[in-house]
Amino acid sequence: MGLSNKKLPKIGFLYLDYVLRFFDHSNFKGWPNKIETLTYHWKNDKARFIKEVKRKKIDVLIGNIPATAYEIFREIARELPHVRFIPSIDTQFSNKSKENVTRFAWKYNIAIPKTYIYYKHDNADKFLKKCKYPKIIKKSFGPSNYGGYFVHKVDSYKEARALFDEKKYHPQYFQDFIPMQADIRVMLIGHKPVCAFWRRAPEGEWLTNTSQGGSMDYIDVPKSVLDLAVKVSKAARAEYWACDIAYSKDGNIRILECATAFAAFPYIRDWIGQYIMWSLSEGRFRKPHTPMFNWEELGKLNSSMLRTLRHIHFGKFSLSYDGEYFGKKKKYYGGKKVYLHALDEKYKMYDVKRRWSEEWPSEIYNYQDNLALKSSKLKLKKAKNIPNPTDDESSQSDFNNAKITKKELSDFLTSINGIGKKKVKKILNYFGGTEEVVGILHQNINILKEVKCITKKHVAKLEKHLKKFLK
């Protein structure tokens, strides 16, 4: 049945001045209640924005946050613990910079080109003098490669030194050059691929961006590429997501970029809107059905047509004429011929649940500000509790927070009269696990009252002992 109008969460669109809008009301066609608009005006707008969210009683804020506003919205999210951000602030960690994409990939053992990140420029210079070339140098800050205009190939130390001296990039971020056949963009909703296409460089060039003359086509995206994109989307716990994957001449695949901020045709944004409506309404609204390799058929249309298509619906396969095409067509995929409709069971669209814990706290992972250049003399601004960059900065920091185990959490909760193991199990199931419940204890313990078996008295007793438990 799903939720009634009164029980549906209050939605707000998150907009920012001067930033292109990813969603509008037409992407949420059929939502019965008013969707509010909340616009962040930059500079010193944090307090006003938080007040407006509270005044409008927003439950869910939907929208992408640009790189330059990421840190301030992490602060805003902490002051609005009851508000769900879609995508979550942690899912949007990779939106901020290429460095963040790299650290995300390091953590989850995701294949990327060998990457080097140096905040100490003299260390970078020593490495550049002795390393093998060519290398790819990138501007780290920002989610995209800016159409390739801030991505540079250098063939010698002299070229690398001249480029860094001119561009003043900080940190100094560069990768091993991977000779590519092409790269492939995969877009996903609920971890299911909904669109995928090749981007190929012009003859004799290496950049695949269409703005730089590259071409694109939709045919025969390999299974290995789709599987990697799904793995990355699940690691990010993303409601919607896009990956750029390098398909190298040696046959290997590696992540180049990944983020929630990406260019998408209007019908894909409609699908994302439908998916969010379905998820937030507990099934009242229709989950979009996007048959695997639908993009091969849609890709036969002129791109100007694709830019105007809206609210496309596919029917699920059934033994009728409606399912004729996707029901009988086979595709050579993963080393064998398979029915297209059978792939929908392999690549399911999952209901991504809310995050309650904080995976990428800025106190640790905001390297850009915590290790910012203080002056042209390349001195680093020191910050408390931030690990110093090592001589070899090409590997992830070994800083780890002490983790609270499931047993420790259970012992804490059951120490309160009236909370037994059955109630602990209900709490863990409701919020999704130990890490999520610990995240709630850090943010606002009153959120536990959302579980029907937990009362105000339970929460008040837990709160008395909370500081000691979280030490």
Secondary structure, DSSP 8 states (H G I E B T S, - for coil): ----TTTS--EEEEEETTS--S--GGGGTT--S--EEEEE-SSS-HHHHHHHHHHTT-SEEE----GGGHHHHHHHHHH-TT-EEES-TTTTHHHHBHHHHHHHHHHTT-----EEEESSHHHHHHHHHHS-S-EEEE--BSSS-GGGTTEEEE-SHHHHHHHHHHH--SSEEEEE---EEEEEEEEEETTEEEEEEEEE--TT-----GGGT-EEE-S---HHHHHHHHHHHHHHT-SEEEEEEEEETTS-EEEEEEES-----HHHHHHHHHHHHHHHTTTSS------TTHHHHHTTS-HHHHTT----------SSGGGHHHHH-EEEETTEEEEHHHHHHHS---------S-SS-HHHH-HHHHT-B-STT--B---TT-----S-TTS----------HHHHHHHHHTSTT--HHHHHHHHHHHTSHHHHHHHHHH-GGGGGGSTT--HHHHHHHHHHHHHHH-
